[in-house]
Amino acid sequence: MNKTILIFSLIIWLVTLSILIIALTNIWPNETLYNYRLVIGIIFFITTGFLKLTYNKFYKSQQGAIS
């Protein structure tokens, strides 16, 4: 269960990272993401913060189970 949550959060982070890269590099010519690159950057940082909190909670629960 816990590993599934970590894998799912890794997939979410990779998707947001790829969207951020696409938005900042303007790969697509129609500029749909390029116009919202600031908002996408903020969403990436917020997502990273939440995933860090999730990982820290998972890591502390694993430390308590070991000792």
N, C-alpha and C positions, 0 to 999 in steps of 0.2 A: 504494500500500500504506500509506504513512504517513498520507496524508490520510484514508483509510478508518478507520484507528485513531483519529484525532482526531475524526472525525464520530461514530464509535461511542461514544467516551468522552463526547462532548457529549450524545448521546442518553441515556446512562446517568445523567449528572449532572442532566439535566432531569427524568428520571423520579424520581430520588431527591429532587429539590427539590419536585416536585409531591406526592410522598408526604409529605414533611415539612410542606408547607403544609396538606394535608388533615388530618394528625394534629394540628397545632397549632390549627387553626380549628374542628375538630369539625364538618365539613360533613355527614357521614353520621350519621344518628340512632342507629345501633346501637353506636357507640363502640368499634369494634374497634381502630382505630388510635389513638384518643385515650388509651387506657389504656397504650399503649407509646410515648408521645411522647418520653420521655427516651432510650430505646433507639434510636428512629428518628433523633433528633437526633445521637446519637453515631455512628451508622452514616453519617449524612450527612457529618459532619466527617471521618470516616475515608476515605470515598469521595472527598471533595474533595481530601484530602491525597495519595491515590494518583494521582488524575488530574492533580494539579499536578506530581508527580514524572514522570509519563508525558509531560506537555507539555514540561517542562524538558528531558527527555532528547531528545525530538523536536526541540526548538528548537536544542539544542547540536549535534545531528547535522546539522541544516540549515546552521548557521553554519560547520561544518567543511567541508561540501560546497561552499559558496560561495567560501570563501577558498582 
